[in-house]
Every structure is written in C-alpha cells, then in structure tokens.
Amino acid sequence: MGILIKPIITEKATADSEDNNRFAFEVAVDANKVEIRKAVEELYGVNVESVKTMVMPGKSKFRYTKQGITRGNTGKYKKAIVQVRSGETIDLYSEI
C-alpha cells in the first residue's frame, strides 16, 4: 500500500484548503514527513512547504440490531496536513 491513502474532504478541510492553501490526507501509520512530502510532490506536481502529522485515535462505536447491541471499535489512523506553496493548488475533485 502507498504512503497516501486518501484525501480528507470535510467542511473544515475544504475551508482550510481555500483559505490557507493547506490540504489534509489520510496517510500510512508508519509514514514519516519526508516520505509524505515526496509522495504529494510526485503525485500532484506541487511544491510542499511544510507537513504536519497527527495520529487520530480509534473510537468506540455501537449500534442497535435485532440481536441486541453490537459493539466495536474504529481503527486509529494518521492524518497529514500539507502546506502548499502560495499560488499552487491541488485539485482533489478531478477524479470524481
């Protein structure tokens, strides 16, 4: 599996990309900042100024079913916020 798993497209991430030229990606848990920078530059052809990473913890979930309450957990994942040089942008919606 590659370094970049998928872009994170939420209201907060979209506003951050429009206002501050920062884009959010879900990345491999064992990826470091240098690898993330190289992957974004190769895939999207932009110059990356900085990379911030954070590990998002898993959450406990439950739902009601015919058999009763089903409990489970979501997995943890790593999120990267990538700052792109001013004047450049990443088109995340071209593949839709």
JOHU-V798406 format. One record per backbone hydrogen bond with DSSP energy under -1.0 kcal/mol. NH is the residue of the N-H (numbers start at 1). CO is the residue of the C=O. Records with the same first field share a line. If there is no record, write none. Layout:
NH = CO + CO
This chain:
5 = 26
6 = 26
8 = 24
14 = 10
15 = 11
16 = 12
17 = 13
18 = 14
19 = 15
20 = 16
22 = 16
23 = 82
25 = 80
26 = 6
27 = 78
28 = 3
31 = 28
36 = 32
37 = 33
38 = 34
39 = 35
40 = 36
41 = 37
42 = 38
43 = 39
44 = 40
45 = 41
49 = 83
50 = 83
52 = 81
54 = 79
56 = 77
61 = 72
63 = 70
65 = 68
68 = 65
70 = 63
72 = 61
74 = 59
77 = 56
79 = 54
80 = 25
81 = 52
82 = 23
83 = 50
84 = 21
85 = 47
88 = 85
92 = 90
